[in-house]
């Protein structure tokens, strides 16, 4: 089985039909920023565009999404934020969206302390999985995935500490568009596919108890 993950949609869905094997994936994971400070209607347009190709969606808000977006995802039964879902026997998916404060005053911002607490609280629900995939909208601090064009690292120390302590099999992040790529923290692979409009996505394969993930581009 396999899953397709992406984020930072920002209401731009034109590349969806170009993602190979999207229709046949066992699930689609959207890691955050479906909209641009958007409404319920904006979130619905994004979800409907994905669902027209593959309705097996789990999604969470990023910092650019409002509480209304989160409520809509929950109503559709697709909510991932602060939840742990079983993707397959022995394979779990943990979701924590939103971000720490940005210079732009976006609607889905929380403090560093709150984000760290939410990660711990959600992880407490994740017992019993041999393989854990984490969808965390904000990348960990001090990696290739949280670096602005000027070289400044703007990711979350709390996310990094969580990964260092828990060592999940895989983390899918986003948020910092220009920092698409792959990095590692300890034994954990971390992938930021960048903006969906840029063509980046992650394919996660799970077969015979083995988990593999690859950053791909259209």
C-alpha positions as a Markdown table, in Angstrom:
| # | Residue | x | y | z |
|---|---|---|---|---|
| 1 | Unk | 0.0 | 0.0 | 0.0 |
| 2 | Unk | 1.1 | 3.6 | -0.4 |
| 3 | Unk | 0.0 | 7.1 | 0.5 |
| 4 | Unk | 0.5 | 10.5 | -1.1 |
| 5 | Unk | 1.3 | 13.5 | 1.2 |
| 6 | Unk | 1.6 | 17.2 | 0.4 |
| 7 | Unk | 0.9 | 20.6 | 1.9 |
| 8 | Unk | 1.0 | 24.3 | 1.5 |
| 9 | Unk | -1.8 | 24.2 | -1.1 |
| 10 | Unk | -2.8 | 27.8 | -0.6 |
| 11 | Unk | -5.9 | 27.2 | -2.7 |
| 12 | Unk | -3.9 | 26.3 | -5.8 |
| 13 | Unk | -5.0 | 22.8 | -6.9 |
| 14 | Unk | -4.1 | 22.9 | -10.6 |
| 15 | Unk | -1.3 | 20.3 | -10.3 |
| 16 | Unk | -3.3 | 17.6 | -8.6 |
| 17 | Unk | -4.2 | 15.8 | -11.8 |
| 18 | Unk | -0.5 | 15.6 | -12.7 |
| 19 | Unk | 0.5 | 13.6 | -9.5 |
| 20 | Unk | 1.1 | 10.1 | -10.6 |
| 21 | Unk | -0.9 | 7.4 | -8.8 |
| 22 | Unk | -2.8 | 9.9 | -6.7 |
| 23 | Unk | -6.1 | 8.3 | -7.6 |
| 24 | Unk | -5.1 | 4.8 | -6.5 |
| 25 | Unk | -3.3 | 5.8 | -3.2 |
| 26 | Unk | -4.6 | 4.3 | 0.0 |
| 27 | Unk | -4.8 | 7.7 | 1.5 |
| 28 | Unk | -4.0 | 11.4 | 0.9 |
| 29 | Unk | -2.4 | 13.4 | 3.7 |
| 30 | Unk | -2.6 | 17.2 | 3.6 |
| 31 | Unk | -0.2 | 18.7 | 6.1 |
| 32 | Unk | -1.5 | 22.2 | 6.4 |
| 33 | Unk | -2.2 | 25.6 | 4.7 |
| 34 | Unk | -5.1 | 24.5 | 2.5 |
| 35 | Unk | -6.2 | 28.2 | 2.2 |
| 36 | Unk | -4.9 | 31.8 | 2.4 |
| 37 | Unk | -6.6 | 32.9 | 5.6 |
| 38 | Unk | -9.6 | 31.2 | 3.9 |
| 39 | Unk | -13.2 | 30.6 | 4.6 |
| 40 | Unk | -15.1 | 27.3 | 4.8 |
| 41 | Unk | -15.9 | 27.7 | 1.1 |
| 42 | Unk | -12.2 | 28.0 | 0.2 |
| 43 | Unk | -11.4 | 24.9 | 2.2 |
| 44 | Unk | -14.3 | 23.1 | 0.5 |
| 45 | Unk | -12.9 | 24.0 | -2.9 |
| 46 | Unk | -9.5 | 22.5 | -2.0 |
| 47 | Unk | -11.0 | 19.3 | -0.5 |
| 48 | Unk | -13.4 | 18.8 | -3.3 |
| 49 | Unk | -10.6 | 19.1 | -5.9 |
| 50 | Unk | -8.6 | 16.4 | -4.1 |
| 51 | Unk | -11.7 | 14.3 | -3.5 |
| 52 | Unk | -12.6 | 14.3 | -7.1 |
| 53 | Unk | -9.4 | 12.3 | -7.7 |
| 54 | Unk | -9.1 | 10.5 | -4.4 |
| 55 | Unk | -11.7 | 10.9 | -1.5 |
| 56 | Unk | -9.5 | 9.1 | 1.1 |
| 57 | Unk | -8.3 | 12.3 | 2.7 |
| 58 | Unk | -6.8 | 13.2 | 6.1 |
| 59 | Unk | -6.0 | 16.9 | 6.5 |
| 60 | Unk | -5.1 | 19.5 | 9.1 |
| 61 | Unk | -4.8 | 23.3 | 9.3 |
| 62 | Unk | -1.6 | 25.2 | 8.9 |
| 63 | Unk | -0.9 | 28.7 | 10.1 |
| 64 | Unk | -2.7 | 30.2 | 7.1 |
| 65 | Unk | -5.9 | 28.4 | 7.9 |
| 66 | Unk | -8.7 | 29.6 | 10.3 |
| 67 | Unk | -10.7 | 27.8 | 13.0 |
| 68 | Unk | -13.4 | 27.6 | 10.4 |
| 69 | Unk | -11.2 | 25.5 | 8.1 |
| 70 | Unk | -10.4 | 23.1 | 11.0 |
| 71 | Unk | -14.1 | 22.8 | 11.8 |
| 72 | Unk | -14.9 | 22.0 | 8.2 |
| 73 | Unk | -12.3 | 19.2 | 8.1 |
| 74 | Unk | -13.8 | 17.7 | 11.3 |
| 75 | Unk | -17.3 | 17.9 | 9.9 |
| 76 | Unk | -16.1 | 16.0 | 6.8 |
| 77 | Unk | -14.5 | 13.3 | 9.0 |
| 78 | Unk | -11.1 | 14.1 | 7.5 |
| 79 | Unk | -9.5 | 16.0 | 10.5 |
| 80 | Unk | -6.0 | 15.0 | 11.4 |
| 81 | Unk | -4.9 | 17.9 | 13.7 |
| 82 | Unk | -4.3 | 16.5 | 17.3 |
| 83 | Unk | -5.3 | 13.0 | 16.2 |
| 84 | Unk | -3.6 | 9.7 | 15.7 |
| 85 | Unk | -5.0 | 7.5 | 12.9 |
| 86 | Unk | -4.2 | 3.9 | 12.0 |
| 87 | Unk | -3.2 | 3.7 | 8.4 |
| 88 | Unk | -2.5 | 0.0 | 8.5 |
| 89 | Unk | -1.7 | -2.6 | 11.1 |
| 90 | Unk | 1.4 | -1.4 | 13.0 |
| 91 | Unk | 1.4 | 1.9 | 11.0 |
| 92 | Unk | 0.1 | 5.1 | 12.7 |
| 93 | Unk | -0.2 | 8.7 | 11.5 |
| 94 | Unk | 0.0 | 11.6 | 14.0 |
| 95 | Unk | -1.0 | 15.1 | 13.0 |
| 96 | Unk | -0.2 | 18.5 | 14.6 |
| 97 | Unk | -0.8 | 21.5 | 12.4 |
| 98 | Unk | -0.6 | 25.3 | 12.9 |
| 99 | Unk | 2.7 | 27.1 | 13.5 |
| 100 | Unk | 4.6 | 29.3 | 16.0 |
| 101 | Unk | 4.3 | 33.1 | 15.5 |
| 102 | Unk | 5.4 | 34.5 | 12.1 |
| 103 | Unk | 6.0 | 38.1 | 11.1 |
| 104 | Unk | 2.8 | 38.1 | 9.1 |
| 105 | Unk | 0.2 | 37.6 | 11.9 |
| 106 | Unk | -1.5 | 34.6 | 10.3 |
| 107 | Unk | -4.6 | 33.1 | 11.9 |
| 108 | Unk | -3.2 | 29.7 | 12.8 |
| 109 | Unk | -0.3 | 30.7 | 15.1 |
| 110 | Unk | 0.4 | 29.4 | 18.6 |
| 111 | Unk | 3.2 | 29.8 | 21.0 |
| 112 | Unk | 6.3 | 27.6 | 21.0 |
| 113 | Unk | 5.3 | 26.2 | 24.4 |
| 114 | Unk | 1.8 | 25.4 | 23.2 |
| 115 | Unk | 3.1 | 23.6 | 20.1 |
| 116 | Unk | 5.4 | 21.5 | 22.2 |
| 117 | Unk | 2.6 | 20.6 | 24.6 |
| 118 | Unk | 0.3 | 19.7 | 21.7 |
| 119 | Unk | 2.9 | 17.3 | 20.3 |
| 120 | Unk | 3.3 | 15.6 | 23.6 |
| 121 | Unk | -0.4 | 15.3 | 24.2 |
| 122 | Unk | -1.1 | 13.9 | 20.8 |
| 123 | Unk | 1.8 | 11.5 | 21.0 |
| 124 | Unk | 0.3 | 10.0 | 24.2 |
| 125 | Unk | -2.5 | 8.6 | 21.9 |
| 126 | Unk | 0.1 | 6.8 | 19.7 |
| 127 | Unk | 0.8 | 3.7 | 21.7 |
| 128 | Unk | 1.2 | 0.4 | 19.9 |
| 129 | Unk | 2.5 | 1.4 | 16.5 |
| 130 | Unk | 5.8 | -0.1 | 15.3 |
| 131 | Unk | 6.0 | 2.6 | 12.6 |
| 132 | Unk | 4.8 | 6.2 | 13.3 |
| 133 | Unk | 4.5 | 8.9 | 10.6 |
| 134 | Unk | 4.1 | 12.4 | 11.9 |
| 135 | Unk | 2.5 | 15.2 | 9.9 |
| 136 | Unk | 3.8 | 18.4 | 11.6 |
| 137 | Unk | 3.2 | 21.6 | 9.6 |
| 138 | Unk | 6.2 | 23.4 | 11.1 |
| 139 | Unk | 9.6 | 21.9 | 10.5 |
| 140 | Unk | 12.2 | 21.3 | 13.2 |
| 141 | Unk | 14.7 | 24.0 | 13.9 |
| 142 | Unk | 18.2 | 23.8 | 12.6 |
| 143 | Unk | 17.7 | 21.6 | 9.6 |
| 144 | Unk | 17.7 | 22.1 | 5.8 |
| 145 | Unk | 13.9 | 22.3 | 6.0 |
| 146 | Unk | 13.5 | 25.4 | 8.1 |
| 147 | Unk | 16.0 | 27.7 | 6.3 |
| 148 | Unk | 14.9 | 31.0 | 4.7 |
| 149 | Unk | 16.7 | 32.2 | 1.6 |
| 150 | Unk | 19.0 | 34.3 | 3.8 |
| 151 | Unk | 20.2 | 31.3 | 5.7 |
| 152 | Unk | 18.2 | 32.0 | 8.8 |
| 153 | Unk | 16.6 | 28.9 | 10.6 |
| 154 | Unk | 13.1 | 29.7 | 11.6 |
| 155 | Unk | 11.7 | 26.3 | 12.6 |
| 156 | Unk | 10.5 | 25.1 | 15.9 |
| 157 | Unk | 13.0 | 24.0 | 18.7 |
| 158 | Unk | 10.0 | 22.2 | 20.3 |
| 159 | Unk | 9.4 | 20.1 | 17.1 |
| 160 | Unk | 13.1 | 19.2 | 17.0 |
| 161 | Unk | 13.1 | 18.2 | 20.6 |
| 162 | Unk | 10.0 | 16.1 | 20.1 |
| 163 | Unk | 11.6 | 14.3 | 17.1 |
| 164 | Unk | 14.9 | 13.8 | 19.0 |
| 165 | Unk | 13.0 | 12.2 | 21.9 |
| 166 | Unk | 10.4 | 10.1 | 20.0 |
| 167 | Unk | 12.3 | 9.2 | 16.9 |
| 168 | Unk | 9.3 | 8.5 | 14.6 |
| 169 | Unk | 9.9 | 6.7 | 11.4 |
| 170 | Unk | 9.0 | 9.7 | 9.2 |
| 171 | Unk | 8.0 | 13.3 | 9.6 |
| 172 | Unk | 6.3 | 15.3 | 6.8 |
| 173 | Unk | 6.6 | 19.0 | 7.4 |
| 174 | Unk | 6.0 | 22.1 | 5.3 |
| 175 | Unk | 5.5 | 25.8 | 6.1 |
| 176 | Unk | 8.8 | 27.1 | 4.8 |
| 177 | Unk | 8.2 | 27.0 | 1.0 |
| 178 | Unk | 11.8 | 27.6 | -0.1 |
| 179 | Unk | 13.2 | 24.9 | 2.1 |
| 180 | Unk | 11.8 | 21.9 | 0.2 |
| 181 | Unk | 14.0 | 18.8 | 0.7 |
| 182 | Unk | 15.0 | 15.9 | 2.9 |
| 183 | Unk | 16.9 | 15.8 | 6.1 |
| 184 | Unk | 17.4 | 13.7 | 9.2 |
| 185 | Unk | 17.2 | 14.2 | 12.9 |
| 186 | Unk | 18.8 | 11.1 | 14.5 |
| 187 | Unk | 17.1 | 8.1 | 12.9 |
| 188 | Unk | 14.1 | 10.1 | 11.7 |
| 189 | Unk | 13.7 | 11.1 | 8.0 |
| 190 | Unk | 12.1 | 14.5 | 7.6 |
| 191 | Unk | 10.7 | 15.7 | 4.3 |
| 192 | Unk | 9.4 | 19.1 | 3.3 |
| 193 | Unk | 7.8 | 18.9 | -0.2 |
| 194 | Unk | 7.4 | 22.7 | -0.5 |
| 195 | Unk | 4.3 | 24.3 | -2.0 |
| 196 | Unk | 2.0 | 22.0 | -3.9 |
| 197 | Unk | 2.0 | 24.5 | -6.8 |
| 198 | Unk | 5.7 | 23.9 | -7.1 |
| 199 | Unk | 5.0 | 20.2 | -7.9 |
| 200 | Unk | 6.4 | 18.7 | -4.7 |
| 201 | Unk | 4.8 | 15.7 | -2.9 |
| 202 | Unk | 5.8 | 12.7 | -0.9 |
| 203 | Unk | 5.1 | 9.1 | -1.7 |
| 204 | Unk | 5.0 | 6.8 | 1.4 |
| 205 | Unk | 5.2 | 3.1 | 0.7 |
| 206 | Unk | 4.4 | 0.4 | 3.2 |
| 207 | Unk | 4.9 | -3.2 | 2.4 |
| 208 | Unk | 5.9 | -6.3 | 4.4 |
| 209 | Unk | 6.2 | -4.2 | 7.5 |
| 210 | Unk | 8.7 | -1.8 | 5.9 |
| 211 | Unk | 8.1 | 1.9 | 5.5 |
| 212 | Unk | 9.8 | 3.9 | 2.8 |
| 213 | Unk | 9.2 | 7.5 | 1.8 |
| 214 | Unk | 10.5 | 9.6 | -1.2 |
| 215 | Unk | 10.3 | 13.2 | -2.1 |
| 216 | Unk | 9.0 | 13.5 | -5.6 |
| 217 | Unk | 8.3 | 16.3 | -8.0 |
| 218 | Unk | 5.9 | 16.6 | -11.0 |
